[in-house]
């Protein structure tokens, strides 16, 4: 249905006159008449009746007017928001983040609130896979996504915030748990906890590549559904897990974290955000993240 036909219809109803509505819309009365006729043909019934005092709604016209009024208001509100975003102006910034990396995000959020107190910030705790889906669906403006952000460089703006050490999660009773650091060759006989690709895209491939460079093939015992689930599997399956350095504050009873000592074994913390004109508030958030001490 043509939105302009609807606008003309509502303008006629508001003024009760084709002539007054035509003046307000700055079109000819004949143009307005043709629009109403087209709308009536679309709905299959007469919408307006002409009388000595002007025009009045028919029963069909009342149904259309009452039903489409909220729809038209919603349409206008959505289009207003779309145009604001297209101009880089938005009263809201929607951020996806990893709970395990929230401590890196908090200082940037504080800087954003100080610079743009009028902006509403909506936070969503999402796995990397969920952040990718939300970015693609336009449900978030930016995501603190970890190294899975490397998969998005062709679709979104992506910036590496830091290159962090890799940690080895071990059971507290594991023979290597007493060491201050672990090398990959020490893990050649171990079973690794993997991750579901829809939650942690590329994780198992990353672990496989690290182990291959160390001269052995990684064997996975089970794919975890989350970081805490993976750490729990370290205990229940007697396995080990490689996790990013930003998760060092995550604690699970019976699990110890030790730094991986292999040169070149790093993981990246990334932020990805929507392409197009970047609004002032979102730009301030990205800049604060980039300037933070990660």
Residue pairs with C-beta under 8 A, 6 or more apart in sequence:
1 39
1 42
2 35
2 38
2 39
2 42
3 72
3 75
4 35
5 35
5 36
5 38
5 39
5 42
6 39
6 68
6 72
7 25
7 72
8 21
8 25
8 27
8 32
8 35
8 36
8 39
9 35
9 36
9 39
9 47
9 48
9 61
9 64
9 65
10 65
10 68
10 69
10 72
11 21
11 24
11 25
12 18
12 21
12 32
12 36
12 48
12 55
13 48
13 55
13 57
13 61
13 65
14 21
15 21
15 24
16 53
16 54
16 55
16 56
17 54
17 55
18 29
18 32
18 33
18 36
18 50
18 54
18 55
19 29
21 32
22 28
22 29
22 31
22 32
25 32
36 47
36 48
39 47
40 46
40 47
43 60
43 64
45 58
45 60
46 58
46 60
46 61
47 57
47 58
47 60
47 61
47 64
48 55
48 56
48 57
48 58
48 61
49 55
49 56
49 57
49 58
57 65
81 90
84 90
84 91
85 276
85 279
86 276
86 277
87 277
88 277
88 278
88 279
88 280
89 279
89 280
90 119
90 141
90 279
90 281
90 282
91 118
91 119
91 120
92 119
92 120
92 121
92 122
93 112
93 119
93 120
93 121
93 122
93 141
93 142
93 279
93 281
93 282
93 285
94 122
94 124
94 139
94 140
94 141
94 142
95 105
95 109
95 121
95 122
95 123
95 124
95 140
95 141
95 142
95 143
95 144
95 285
96 124
96 126
96 130
96 131
96 134
96 135
96 140
96 142
96 143
96 144
96 145
97 105
97 123
97 124
97 125
97 126
97 131
97 143
97 144
98 125
98 126
98 127
98 128
98 144
98 145
98 146
98 246
99 125
100 227
100 244
100 246
100 247
100 249
100 250
101 144
101 146
101 246
101 247
101 269
103 246
103 249
104 144
104 161
104 162
104 246
104 269
104 289
104 292
104 294
105 144
105 289
107 288
107 292
107 293
108 285
108 288
108 289
108 292
109 121
109 285
111 284
111 285
111 288
112 119
112 121
112 281
112 284
112 285
112 288
113 119
113 121
115 281
115 284
116 280
116 281
116 284
119 281
124 134
124 139
124 140
126 134
126 140
126 143
127 199
127 200
127 226
128 145
128 146
128 148
128 149
128 199
128 200
128 201
129 148
129 196
129 197
129 198
129 199
129 200
129 201
130 199
131 140
131 143
131 145
131 148
131 272
132 143
132 145
132 148
132 151
132 152
132 201
134 140
134 143
135 143
135 152
135 155
135 156
135 272
135 274
136 155
138 274
141 273
141 274
141 282
142 271
142 272
142 273
142 274
142 282
142 285
142 286
143 149
143 271
143 272
143 273
144 269
144 270
144 271
144 289
145 152
145 270
145 271
145 272
146 244
146 246
146 267
146 268
146 269
146 270
147 202
147 206
147 244
147 267
147 268
147 269
147 270
148 200
148 201
148 202
148 203
148 270
149 158
149 160
149 268
149 270
149 271
149 272
150 158
150 202
150 268
150 270
151 201
151 202
152 158
152 272
155 275
156 272
156 273
156 274
156 275
157 272
157 273
157 274
157 275
157 278
158 270
158 271
158 272
159 270
159 271
159 272
159 286
159 289
159 290
160 268
160 269
160 270
161 268
161 269
161 270
161 271
161 289
161 290
161 292
161 294
162 268
162 269
162 294
163 266
163 267
163 268
163 269
164 244
164 245
164 246
164 266
164 267
164 268
164 269
164 294
165 245
165 259
165 260
165 265
165 266
165 267
166 210
166 242
166 243
166 244
166 245
166 259
166 260
166 262
166 265
166 266
166 267
167 242
167 243
167 244
167 245
167 247
167 248
167 257
167 258
167 259
167 260
168 176
168 182
168 187
168 240
168 241
168 242
168 243
168 257
168 258
168 259
168 260
169 193
169 230
169 231
169 234
169 240
169 241
169 242
169 243
169 255
169 256
169 257
170 176
170 177
170 182
170 234
170 240
170 255
170 256
170 257
170 258
171 177
171 234
171 235
171 238
171 254
171 255
171 256
172 254
172 255
172 256
174 240
174 256
176 182
176 186
176 187
176 258
177 256
177 258
179 258
180 258
180 259
181 258
181 259
181 260
181 261
182 258
182 259
182 260
182 261
183 214
183 260
183 261
183 262
184 210
184 211
184 213
184 214
184 216
184 260
184 262
184 265
185 214
185 215
185 216
187 211
187 240
188 211
188 214
188 215
188 216
190 219
190 239
190 240
191 219
191 220
191 221
191 237
191 238
191 239
191 240
192 207
192 211
192 218
192 219
192 220
192 221
192 239
192 240
192 241
192 242
193 220
193 221
193 222
193 223
193 224
193 230
193 233
193 234
193 237
193 239
193 240
193 241
194 203
194 204
194 207
194 220
194 221
194 222
194 223
194 224
195 203
195 204
195 223
195 224
195 230
196 223
196 224
196 225
197 203
197 204
199 225
199 226
204 218
204 220
204 223
206 267
207 218
207 220
207 242
208 217
208 218
210 218
210 242
210 262
210 265
211 217
211 218
212 218
213 264
214 262
221 233
221 237
221 239
222 233
222 237
222 239
224 230
224 233
224 241
227 243
227 247
227 250
228 250
228 252
230 241
230 243
231 241
231 243
231 250
231 252
231 255
232 252
233 239
233 241
234 240
234 241
234 252
234 254
234 255
235 252
235 253
235 254
235 255
242 260
243 250
243 257
244 267
244 269
245 267
246 269
246 294
248 257
269 294
271 286
271 289
271 290
273 282
273 286
278 286
